């Protein structure tokens, strides 16, 4: 079964709004990563947060990690049409490989 | 750096034919991963190598699938014989080490008729 499950599965917002995606996982981790995939393209790494970190920022991205709840959230502020993509969380299950979640499809309307 | 390079980008073949997918990782990266992505199953890890050695092939679906990494700059994923259910997008990714950020190639879109 999937280690990570994203929620919601799909999200539609207007440009300028914030988008929040959540990821839940099942086992203890060393780090959690978020990736973006544009339609028909490979995945692109966005941000990595380690298990001893609670929050991390990168530009308009903000990632939080709650290891007690085994969950993470990705916030995209002031969204743009170019942010339209699928977003995946990935965890280092058993520390030797990444397991990707099912993804959230984000649609940002201009 | 050109990033991870995969070839071909698209492959259409008939059931029973052999398919070979190729990957050139980013120079200096020690780990290489092969993934398969479908609508039904999402992104699945098939196999990964560390320093050219296969570490975990538990995701390889059947004996029809095989992967090799003869040197640090080249890997192949072979399907023989191919079946329609193998139709998917196959991604190769590389990283400096197993637990670090992975850099994905553009993928090979495979259609088996």
Contacts between the chains, C-beta under 8 A, distances in Angstrom:
chain1	res1	chain2	res2	distance
A	2	B	42	7.1
A	30	B	99	6.5
A	31	B	99	7.0
A	33	B	101	6.8
A	35	B	104	8.0
A	41	B	106	6.4
A	41	B	107	7.5
A	42	B	4	7.6
A	42	B	91	5.6
A	42	B	93	7.7
A	42	B	104	3.4
A	42	B	105	5.5
A	42	B	106	5.2
A	42	B	107	5.4
A	43	B	43	7.7
A	43	B	91	7.3
A	43	B	93	7.6
A	43	B	102	7.6
A	43	B	104	4.5
A	44	B	104	7.1
A	45	B	101	4.6
A	45	B	102	6.6
A	45	B	103	7.0
A	48	B	100	8.0
A	48	B	101	6.0
A	88	B	43	7.0
A	92	B	99	5.4
A	95	B	99	6.4
A	96	B	55	6.9
A	96	B	56	6.6
A	96	B	98	5.9
A	96	B	99	7.8
A	97	B	33	7.6
A	97	B	45	5.9
A	97	B	48	6.0
A	97	B	56	6.2
A	97	B	98	6.8
A	98	B	33	7.9
A	98	B	45	7.2
A	98	B	102	6.5
A	99	B	45	7.2
A	100	B	42	6.9
A	100	B	43	4.4
A	100	B	45	7.9
A	101	B	42	7.9
A	102	B	42	5.3
A	103	B	42	6.9
A	103	B	43	7.8
